[in-house]
């Protein structure tokens, strides 16, 4: 099978992402470019909230392709992810044949044909017929069971799936596949070998500021810098769950909604629930630690800074 070629250069892909308000560094742009050029799935790993899922959404927008998303969870099976049979319609077909006196000549193929299939995300991605390969997002693969992970091997290797009653269905236009993992468990080596790999880390202060400006252009510059400075300090604290970029954006938007023009303890303590999702973390930060971080960011980004 010939690998689909991308018309975009690495820099062109990076610029296209930035036009979609996603700050994409060169390393990520290179990994995505190679994934497109070689026709290989890409596995994105990193902590929750660093923008892995958004990569697939923006890639679909950049390519003008349909985004098909499979959200993984414990217990995910073939019926939910790939296909299942439309049993009510099959039973209706059987009754209609009985009414017409054709029950005796009916075969399994008469009720186990493509028209009786309910296509779930993976099969939808393989059978896309609009001429533009879709972007298939397999999100949070680490939440699924290892058995399902093993099932993906055929799909990721040959872009095909086998339906016992019908046969093998192969993609005419293989989808661009993006898998994400929060690394709550290790993904098996057999699957990783079928993918390109890229780790998305928490951003530097400079990059996170650029993200806030790109996604929330209405946030005052000083407030944006102080928000980033405060969150960067939180990531150095001994917290149960460090805030991701998503929480940074949510908090910046929340402070604007509160009418804040700078980060002060008056607005920090009541709004910590936007940043932190565990009571133990809120209790640790609220009060003295928050006051210290506020003082540091106020000194770092003073009035007029």
PyMOL commands that set and color helices and strands:
alter all, ss='L'
color gray80, all
select helices_A, chain A and resi 10-19+26-38+52-63+78-81+87-99+103-105+108-111+114-116+121-126+141-143+146-158+189-192+205-215+221-234+245-257+265-275+279-285+288-300
alter helices_A, ss='H'
color red, helices_A
select strands_A, chain A and resi 41-45+67-71+83-85+117-119+135-139+160-163+167-170+176-181+195-199
alter strands_A, ss='S'
color yellow, strands_A
deselect
rebuild
show_as cartoon
